[in-house]
Amino acid sequence: MKVDTHLTQNWRKVPAAVQAAEADGYDGVGTAEMNHDPFFPLLLAAEHSESIEIRTGIAVAFARSPMILANQAHDLNAYSKGRFTLGLGSQIRPHITKRFSMPWGAPAAQMKELIQAMRAIWANWYDGEPLRFEGKYYNHTLMTPAFTPEDTEYGAPKVVLAAVGPIMTEVAGEVADGLIIHPFSNEKYIREVTLPAIDRGLAKSGRSRSDFEISYTPFMVSGKDEATFEAEKIAAKNRISFYGSTPAYKQVLGVHGWGDLQIELNALSKQGQWAEMSNLISDEMLNTMGIMAAPSAIVPEMKQRYGDFTDRTSGAFGFVDHDTRTEMVAALRAG
């Protein structure tokens, strides 16, 4: 199992942080599109590292055109000598239309077309194929030598897709190189909904599971002492209640009979009652949506629950000291 960690959001600290991650045995570092751009820090990470993989986890796809994404992904992959993976996610409609001021279509169909459009662009750049992509959402039919990258020796970057629902997950299986399973998930949902959807997508593309990478990082509640444990528990309940308020995620709760909780969380979120929302997350829910255990039990529990389908995970393990964290990363990588 490959193990990644998150890259610091303080760009001035990126060089030291990526070198430390590489020295500690991590396989990759990732960025998320939160309060900073996810691409810029990875340029610094590529410059100040030798072998560690660099990844967006995730960049918001529908905030950009396929050409913009193809360019950014190419540049990072070429500069890092083939170490970049483009992780994409759709976000939800209010963010796309109200935050990014971009159009919203049918997310799964649009995402499939966006990835296919990027691959058509890369086929033009790397293989000399004519650029003639004409779809419902995107059209790319013009490319001249002046706008074609010359540093193409490392080829196209990998593309992985974040998904929750079965339709988007099936798209990932069909057109992407891997799937990022949302932290707001659980073993039952993954086995009953996610994995069958991946198989359907792979069947459409004529590929096997060995051609596809699944990344999953569950919520983790642990700590070197009681105070740390309680702080991690509160943080996890806050995140679970926030994600649980999203209508599109109702089915994740529904497999355990908790579908009505989503309606209640959604109503509270519209009233800004964030503290009340987290109070609705029980310890049973917390340990179903993630792992709540002593530090020594976290890695064995991860392997037991998810080890047969998880190819890579994130092991920041901020609840333990550096030496313990290094031991946990090594144990996961050996699994």
MIZA-295068 format. One record per residue (C-alpha): residue in three letters; x, y, z. Coordinates in Angstrom, 3 decimals, decimal comma, m for minus. Example, Ala and Ser with C-alpha at 12.3 -4.5 7.8 and 13.67 -1.06 7.14 Angstrom:
BEGIN
PT residu        u        v        w
PT    ALA   12,300   m4,500    7,800
PT    SER   13,670   m1,060    7,140
END
This chain:
BEGIN
PT residu        u        v        w
PT    MET    0,000    0,000    0,000
PT    LYS    1,357    3,421   m0,940
PT    VAL    1,162    6,140    1,698
PT    ASP    0,826    9,861    1,017
PT    THR    0,763   12,914    3,217
PT    HIS   m0,648   16,406    2,847
PT    LEU    1,605   19,231    1,738
PT    THR    1,717   22,299    3,958
PT    GLN   m0,373   25,265    2,841
PT    ASN    2,466   27,611    3,781
PT    TRP    4,302   27,852    0,482
PT    ARG    7,469   29,166    2,120
PT    LYS    7,699   25,881    4,042
PT    VAL    7,023   23,604    1,065
PT    PRO   10,702   22,888    0,201
PT    ALA   11,553   21,693    3,712
PT    ALA    8,228   19,864    4,092
PT    VAL    8,518   17,844    0,884
PT    GLN   12,119   16,911    1,646
PT    ALA   11,068   15,732    5,113
PT    ALA    8,204   13,674    3,647
PT    GLU   10,577   12,074    1,173
PT    ALA   13,072   11,270    3,935
PT    ASP   10,304    9,779    6,102
PT    GLY    9,395    7,256    3,416
PT    TYR    6,150    8,698    2,067
PT    ASP    5,245    7,769   m1,496
PT    GLY    3,495   11,018   m2,345
PT    VAL    2,396   14,462   m1,240
PT    GLY   m0,931   16,002   m2,113
PT    THR   m2,669   19,354   m2,155
PT    ALA   m6,349   20,224   m1,910
PT    GLU   m8,276   23,106   m3,430
PT    MET   m9,309   24,797   m0,204
PT    ASN   m8,108   28,307    0,618
PT    HIS   m5,142   28,163   m1,797
PT    ASP   m4,502   27,061   m5,367
PT    PRO   m3,665   23,329   m5,505
PT    PHE   m1,186   23,502   m8,409
PT    PHE    1,342   26,189   m7,477
PT    PRO    2,710   24,468   m4,325
PT    LEU    3,401   21,300   m6,321
PT    LEU    5,849   23,181   m8,546
PT    LEU    7,893   23,938   m5,438
PT    ALA    7,494   20,347   m4,283
PT    ALA    8,777   19,036   m7,627
PT    GLU   11,741   21,395   m7,571
PT    HIS   12,871   20,389   m4,081
PT    SER   12,418   16,610   m4,259
PT    GLU   13,800   13,686   m6,203
PT    SER   11,429   10,744   m6,215
PT    ILE    8,268   11,456   m4,232
PT    GLU    5,031   11,609   m6,240
PT    ILE    3,085   14,867   m6,344
PT    ARG   m0,703   14,982   m6,639
PT    THR   m3,699   17,279   m6,543
PT    GLY   m6,221   15,792   m4,189
PT    ILE   m8,311   17,387   m5,471
PT    ALA   m8,488   20,246   m7,969
PT    VAL  m12,007   21,365   m8,881
PT    ALA  m12,516   20,210  m12,457
PT    PHE  m15,508   22,311  m13,417
PT    ALA  m13,773   25,525  m12,367
PT    ARG  m11,436   25,068  m15,361
PT    SER  m11,552   24,052  m19,008
PT    PRO   m9,961   20,814  m20,267
PT    MET   m7,273   22,859  m22,063
PT    ILE   m6,307   24,718  m18,891
PT    LEU   m6,144   21,456  m16,939
PT    ALA   m4,215   19,711  m19,717
PT    ASN   m1,633   22,499  m19,704
PT    GLN   m1,227   22,630  m15,940
PT    ALA   m1,004   18,859  m15,613
PT    HIS    1,467   18,593  m18,483
PT    ASP    3,754   21,257  m17,053
PT    LEU    3,873   19,680  m13,599
PT    ASN    4,377   16,182  m14,994
PT    ALA    7,123   17,284  m17,367
PT    TYR    8,930   19,358  m14,736
PT    SER    8,736   16,588  m12,131
PT    LYS    9,926   13,991  m14,688
PT    GLY    6,734   11,971  m14,659
PT    ARG    5,849   12,204  m10,967
PT    PHE    2,560   14,134  m11,203
PT    THR   m0,983   12,771  m10,904
PT    LEU   m3,965   14,993  m11,627
PT    GLY   m6,641   14,386   m9,016
PT    LEU   m9,994   15,894   m9,970
PT    GLY  m13,329   16,372   m8,243
PT    SER  m16,619   17,880   m9,339
PT    GLN  m17,526   19,852   m6,182
PT    ILE  m21,247   20,590   m5,738
PT    ARG  m23,482   22,912   m7,701
PT    PRO  m23,554   25,932   m5,302
PT    HIS  m19,743   26,127   m5,299
PT    ILE  m19,477   25,848   m9,084
PT    THR  m22,184   28,401   m9,858
PT    LYS  m21,853   30,795   m6,900
PT    ARG  m18,186   30,526   m5,929
PT    PHE  m16,514   29,925   m9,282
PT    SER  m19,272   31,466  m11,464
PT    MET  m19,129   28,553  m13,894
PT    PRO  m21,960   26,589  m15,561
PT    TRP  m23,314   23,387  m14,028
PT    GLY  m24,416   20,481  m16,187
PT    ALA  m24,939   16,786  m15,567
PT    PRO  m21,844   16,189  m13,390
PT    ALA  m21,007   12,595  m14,307
PT    ALA  m21,519   13,080  m18,045
PT    GLN  m19,603   16,354  m17,999
PT    MET  m16,713   14,847  m16,026
PT    LYS  m16,442   11,940  m18,430
PT    GLU  m16,289   14,323  m21,343
PT    LEU  m13,777   16,611  m19,599
PT    ILE  m11,352   13,727  m19,041
PT    GLN  m11,843   12,473  m22,592
PT    ALA  m11,184   15,987  m23,886
PT    MET   m7,923   16,218  m21,914
PT    ARG   m6,837   12,866  m23,293
PT    ALA   m7,591   14,065  m26,830
PT    ILE   m5,438   17,145  m26,220
PT    TRP   m2,593   15,021  m24,865
PT    ALA   m2,905   12,612  m27,800
PT    ASN   m2,339   15,593  m30,061
PT    TRP    0,680   16,793  m28,095
PT    TYR    2,377   13,464  m27,462
PT    ASP    1,308   11,292  m30,401
PT    GLY    0,578   13,834  m33,123
PT    GLU   m3,083   12,866  m33,392
PT    PRO   m5,356   15,511  m34,958
PT    LEU   m7,241   17,510  m32,325
PT    ARG  m10,880   16,942  m33,195
PT    PHE  m12,781   16,671  m29,954
PT    GLU  m16,407   17,754  m30,274
PT    GLY  m18,722   17,001  m27,396
PT    LYS  m21,780   18,290  m25,624
PT    TYR  m19,854   20,325  m23,045
PT    TYR  m16,410   20,850  m24,599
PT    ASN  m15,038   21,431  m28,075
PT    HIS  m11,329   21,431  m28,893
PT    THR  m10,469   21,542  m32,584
PT    LEU   m7,626   24,054  m32,833
PT    MET   m3,973   23,468  m31,961
PT    THR   m1,003   24,971  m33,736
PT    PRO    2,725   24,211  m33,281
PT    ALA    3,219   27,501  m31,454
PT    PHE    0,954   26,296  m28,653
PT    THR    2,115   22,682  m28,516
PT    PRO    4,504   21,795  m25,651
PT    GLU    7,916   20,527  m26,686
PT    ASP    8,942   18,770  m23,439
PT    THR    6,823   15,676  m24,068
PT    GLU    9,257   12,882  m23,184
PT    TYR    7,381   11,912  m19,996
PT    GLY    4,008   11,586  m21,698
PT    ALA    0,600   12,174  m20,204
PT    PRO    0,084   12,374  m16,441
PT    LYS   m2,230    9,995  m14,651
PT    VAL   m5,749   11,197  m13,917
PT    VAL   m7,656   10,071  m10,841
PT    LEU  m11,178   11,073   m9,943
PT    ALA  m12,849   11,670   m6,597
PT    ALA  m16,365   10,296   m6,372
PT    VAL  m19,073    9,391   m3,874
PT    GLY  m22,119    8,312   m5,869
PT    PRO  m22,205    5,204   m8,070
PT    ILE  m22,618    7,075  m11,374
PT    MET  m19,511    9,247  m10,939
PT    THR  m17,641    6,231   m9,567
PT    GLU  m18,507    4,274  m12,705
PT    VAL  m17,163    7,158  m14,794
PT    ALA  m13,890    6,900  m12,880
PT    GLY  m13,685    3,203  m13,695
PT    GLU  m14,333    3,915  m17,349
PT    VAL  m12,076    6,894  m18,144
PT    ALA   m9,732    7,589  m15,193
PT    ASP   m6,614    5,863  m13,897
PT    GLY   m7,908    5,644  m10,365
PT    LEU  m10,495    6,626   m7,795
PT    ILE  m10,190    8,755   m4,690
PT    ILE  m12,850    7,486   m2,313
PT    HIS  m14,219   10,374   m0,287
PT    PRO  m13,388   10,233    3,448
PT    PHE  m17,132   10,481    4,035
PT    SER  m17,681    6,813    3,315
PT    ASN  m17,710    3,511    5,157
PT    GLU  m16,763   m0,095    4,548
PT    LYS  m20,323   m1,300    3,902
PT    TYR  m21,012    1,443    1,351
PT    ILE  m17,679    0,861   m0,377
PT    ARG  m18,233   m2,874   m0,724
PT    GLU  m21,899   m2,684   m1,724
PT    VAL  m21,871    0,432   m3,919
PT    THR  m18,393    1,752   m4,761
PT    LEU  m16,521   m1,401   m5,780
PT    PRO  m19,332   m2,748   m8,030
PT    ALA  m19,527    0,672   m9,738
PT    ILE  m15,777    0,593  m10,386
PT    ASP  m16,108   m2,870  m11,913
PT    ARG  m18,887   m1,685  m14,230
PT    GLY  m16,734    1,211  m15,414
PT    LEU  m13,687   m0,975  m15,935
PT    ALA  m15,776   m3,415  m17,963
PT    LYS  m16,853   m0,587  m20,268
PT    SER  m13,232    0,371  m20,916
PT    GLY  m12,029   m3,209  m21,270
PT    ARG   m9,620   m2,887  m18,354
PT    SER   m9,013   m4,925  m15,210
PT    ARG   m8,683   m3,938  m11,574
PT    SER   m4,879   m4,176  m11,903
PT    ASP   m5,044   m1,173  m14,272
PT    PHE   m6,791    0,979  m11,665
PT    GLU   m5,671    2,560   m8,387
PT    ILE   m8,011    3,032   m5,425
PT    SER   m7,107    5,591   m2,802
PT    TYR   m8,979    5,707    0,499
PT    THR   m8,288    7,486    3,768
PT    PRO  m10,897    6,985    6,483
PT    PHE  m11,508    9,360    9,354
PT    MET   m9,100    8,516   12,164
PT    VAL   m9,609    9,308   15,830
PT    SER   m6,655    8,588   18,053
PT    GLY   m4,070   10,347   20,174
PT    LYS   m0,932   10,035   22,231
PT    ASP   m2,906   11,274   25,250
PT    GLU   m6,520   11,844   26,308
PT    ALA   m6,534   15,531   25,360
PT    THR   m5,320   14,796   21,841
PT    PHE   m7,836   11,969   21,487
PT    GLU  m10,756   14,218   22,477
PT    ALA   m9,607   16,989   20,134
PT    GLU   m9,384   14,515   17,235
PT    LYS  m12,824   13,164   18,105
PT    ILE  m14,431   16,608   18,052
PT    ALA  m12,727   17,476   14,756
PT    ALA  m13,930   14,230   13,144
PT    LYS  m17,509   14,734   14,300
PT    ASN  m17,457   18,279   12,902
PT    ARG  m16,285   17,063    9,502
PT    ILE  m18,702   14,135    9,386
PT    SER  m21,658   16,347   10,274
PT    PHE  m20,594   18,892    7,645
PT    TYR  m20,293   16,292    4,886
PT    GLY  m23,441   14,536    6,099
PT    SER  m25,502   17,651    5,468
PT    THR  m24,901   17,323    1,708
PT    PRO  m27,949   15,809   m0,075
PT    ALA  m25,761   13,923   m2,553
PT    TYR  m24,172   11,998    0,321
PT    LYS  m27,426   10,752    1,847
PT    GLN  m26,981    7,267    0,434
PT    VAL  m23,667    6,859    2,292
PT    LEU  m25,590    7,162    5,560
PT    GLY  m28,531    5,256    4,150
PT    VAL  m26,736    1,909    3,921
PT    HIS  m26,690    1,926    7,739
PT    GLY  m30,253    3,206    8,118
PT    TRP  m29,168    6,746    8,955
PT    GLY  m30,598    8,463    5,880
PT    ASP  m32,951   10,692    7,896
PT    LEU  m29,933   12,152    9,685
PT    GLN  m28,871   13,833    6,432
PT    ILE  m32,159   15,751    6,268
PT    GLU  m31,753   16,931    9,842
PT    LEU  m28,123   17,942    9,313
PT    ASN  m29,008   19,808    6,139
PT    ALA  m31,719   21,794    7,925
PT    LEU  m29,344   22,734   10,743
PT    SER  m26,616   23,756    8,297
PT    LYS  m28,969   26,239    6,635
PT    GLN  m29,553   27,772   10,061
PT    GLY  m25,818   27,938   10,794
PT    GLN  m26,134   25,621   13,793
PT    TRP  m22,785   23,897   13,309
PT    ALA  m22,268   22,879   16,963
PT    GLU  m25,697   21,267   17,098
PT    MET  m24,869   19,310   13,939
PT    SER  m21,762   17,667   15,386
PT    ASN  m23,702   16,696   18,522
PT    LEU  m25,840   14,408   16,348
PT    ILE  m22,848   12,250   15,402
PT    SER  m22,676    9,329   17,832
PT    ASP  m19,595    7,302   18,683
PT    GLU  m21,118    4,399   16,748
PT    MET  m21,381    6,570   13,638
PT    LEU  m17,876    7,862   14,164
PT    ASN  m16,398    4,372   14,361
PT    THR  m18,428    3,300   11,320
PT    MET  m17,320    6,226    9,188
PT    GLY  m13,750    5,821   10,370
PT    ILE  m11,475    4,254   12,951
PT    MET  m11,488    5,233   16,607
PT    ALA   m8,676    3,444   18,424
PT    ALA   m5,346    3,739   20,208
PT    PRO   m2,401    4,660   17,940
PT    SER   m1,056    1,097   18,044
PT    ALA   m4,356   m0,250   16,684
PT    ILE   m4,868    2,208   13,814
PT    VAL   m2,721    0,487   11,178
PT    PRO   m3,909   m3,086   11,947
PT    GLU   m7,514   m1,867   11,826
PT    MET   m6,945   m0,079    8,511
PT    LYS   m5,469   m3,241    6,998
PT    GLN   m8,260   m5,444    8,323
PT    ARG  m11,124   m3,234    7,125
PT    TYR   m9,793   m1,774    3,900
PT    GLY   m6,535   m3,523    3,017
PT    ASP   m7,947   m5,793    0,318
PT    PHE   m9,125   m2,920   m1,883
PT    THR   m6,993    0,113   m0,930
PT    ASP   m3,900    0,719   m3,076
PT    ARG   m2,888    3,959   m1,403
PT    THR   m3,885    6,015    1,596
PT    SER   m2,907    9,172    3,442
PT    GLY   m0,923    8,797    6,631
PT    ALA   m0,336   12,223    8,108
PT    PHE   m1,052   10,783   11,575
PT    GLY   m0,847   14,146   13,298
PT    PHE   m1,981   12,631   16,589
PT    VAL    1,380   10,926   17,311
PT    ASP    5,037   11,954   17,488
PT    HIS    7,422   11,802   14,547
PT    ASP    9,013    8,447   15,340
PT    THR    5,656    6,723   15,854
PT    ARG    4,324    8,271   12,651
PT    THR    7,328    6,954   10,704
PT    GLU    6,737    3,463   12,117
PT    MET    3,055    3,604   11,146
PT    VAL    3,890    4,673    7,588
PT    ALA    6,394    1,839    7,249
PT    ALA    3,851   m0,674    8,568
PT    LEU    1,240    0,446    6,050
PT    ARG    3,694    0,368    3,148
PT    ALA    4,633   m3,177    4,094
PT    GLY    0,973   m4,253    4,033
END
